[in-house]
Amino acid sequence: MENKKIVVLTGIRPTGRLHLGHYVGMIENLIKLQNEADKLFYMIADVQAFTDNADNPEKVRNNVLEVALDSLACGADPSKTTIFIQSEIPEIAELTIFFLNLVTLARLKRNPTVKAEMQQKDFGEDVPAGFLCYPVSQAADILFAKANLIPVGEDQKPMIEQTNEIVDTFNRFYGEVFHHVKHLAGDTPRLVGTDGNAKMSKSLGNCIYLSDPDEVIEQKVRDMYTDPGHIHVADPGKVEGNVVFMYLDIFDPNKEEVADLKAQYEKGGLGDVAIKDRLAHVLKELIGPIRERRENLAKDPKMVMDILKAGTEAARKTAMETMREVREAMKINYF
Ligand code: TRP
């Protein structure tokens, strides 16, 4: 990749506030990349949110601001990252329509993430067509910006694969316009939920939010799953599968002390309360400053919307340029 410009794009559906899973899966990487990439785009994917919330425009609308607040509070810097709203870029919808011809229904149904989500939502054959097709729209999200590096959680990998297939087919039919894109996994590609479920997810109700007050963090940590066989402090406990230790591994900056605690826990003599207190402290240290910045930003929603407006205008320019190229390649540049 000699001299190739790094163009980063990631997105988030505005269906709820951001939680620790978003933080380690995506946001952390985005913030790091702000000092490395040539260009960064951060999309609030309201169009994608509608694919399974078509009947709830208020929810989508309200969460655009919530997600923007969370992201800015985490350190998304509008002077480095173009933060924009998907539905305000009609070129993405346009591209999606053309990309849909490059993908088969069978392929759409095979996408493992969509499959899992369809099961979770119990859609069956009554899946909204837009939902089944959202990976195609996601390819358009990425390709309108000619992005090549996509920091997202592990569950989004199939979308990247589908995007690259669309790139291949598009280029084969119409000439070389797009390039392959790469997935960038966070250090923690998938964060387990507070209940030990494989994924932290709003719909599973096992999240710690980046806006949770201290008491809520404490309560959620207290309720965390440890080792059901560890009843008395003196009992030896299991570290593997123990959510508190999984979180300490990820969030506790002092790895040596965590290693010591694990050894002690396995031997017996270390209580759940002690490790939970430690984890609660670590998480409060992480989330506290984010929550404070969020509260300050929330006092001026107009300023936040102005940031989104400026970002959207910038993204639109890029989109129009790409669309001009696409039209030429597809021979639909009539006038
Ligand atoms: N599907 C992503 C999610 O659910 C959000 C998203 C939409 C996205 N468009 C994107 C992520 C483009 C990366 C690139 O979190």
Boltz pocket constraint, residues with backbone or C-beta under 6 A from the ligand:
constraints:
  - pocket:
      binder: B
      contacts: [[A, 9], [A, 10], [A, 11], [A, 12], [A, 13], [A, 43], [A, 45], [A, 48], [A, 137], [A, 138], [A, 141], [A, 142], [A, 150], [A, 151], [A, 152], [A, 156]]
      max_distance: 6.0
